[in-house]
Amino acid sequence: EEDEEDEEDEGNNAKALEGELHMLLGRVIEWKDPERGLAAYTSAHSAEPGRAEANLHLGRLLWKCAASTASMAAAEARLREAADISGSDDNDEEGWLDAQELLARMLLQDGRGAEAHEILHELGYTHAYATELASLRTAQPVNAKPVTAQPVNAFDAALPRAMLAQMRRALARDASFWSENHYNSPRTGFFSFQHSLPPFQTATERAAMDGAAPLDLDAVLQHIWVVSAQAVPAVKKARYCEWWAHSRQHCYGHQVHFDSIPGERAGEPLHPIISTITFLSAECGGPTLVTDQTVKNGEVTMGWLARPATNRLITFDGSLLHSVLPGAGAAPSADARRTTFMVAFWEENPHRPQFTDARARDDLTWPADFEQGGESTAVEEEDEEPKRAPESAVTPLRADEIWEDVSCSKTKKKKKGNKKKDKPVGLNMMSPRTFFSLSEGILGLGMRANPDANTY
């Protein structure tokens, strides 16, 4: 009997070692090769199906790679198993928290708000994105509402066709921009590049040259500047612009944040005149949410939902708190991406790395991809002029359409008999007790985002 027990212990130890090796392999390679990472986590789970960590990371990566409802169901099963196993282990509170938060996010995005609220309430949260907002699918239409003067605007046919083709090539999925800047590496934080701007009149004259001027990155930036000024004339006084780019999978959003740089006084950051988003591709993912919360007022009472569309330009007041909602459910395809080019226009110098310095480096090839040349960008069709997007492109939202009280599902009842219009109730979306973790966060590489990294 002792020999049998020893053999059983040896077998268990071998399985544990096998599982650990597969877990380590998955953690090392998933950011570079998600398919191999998924295979590693699957092997780890096969070796140790009762291990919480194996269930958590397999469920997380199944979700990231999901292009079918079956994959989403499998991911949910693994996350539930991870939560159950961690919940019975007093020494794995962190694993339990991670599994519960991911499960709550999945339920919220699937429209199962009541179940998500129970989990979030148990975790100590007070508020979360409204279920209807969090569960938006990109294919769903948005009901148009009357739009008055607002700080968020949208233009369609934003870039001329040749310019759009060039930007799509420079920021294609396999473009050197991503690899040479180590975009997908867990060690890479936010990065951007700065350009000086000429007088606005010079940019206007260049934009009016109908392709006679060189088609380079400065031309793109100045074109976006000129179009944006149609909605926000104050941006004409900008002296600098700063740009960055993202290529995101369907399940990725972006945390709530301000676009800002430190000011002279603590707690008083500087903001761009406006921030802009140009959608180079909108194959997947969710809309951008801009709110009326600022550093000074500290709360959200309303917002604007800006829907993505290829070659659409969104402009908004640079002082406003904003985020990107992830696409709900499975991705339309495994290769689908939401590729965006962001430009912030500043009156103050933001002191970001100069694009000219990157262009002068011999070890970087990506800056040349933004210049005219290489694959032809010539387009025979006549360009459309940038035009105001339909009203449905930017949907105003009330506060109660943005967030919900996660404790009120069962414990609170709506008041009756008061038909007087209520004053908008505000909420600080930056509070640690509000669950707005629909960004990459734990889902990305299984690591919690830095709570202080709320700029950009």
Disulfide bonds with the S-S distance in Angstrom:
none
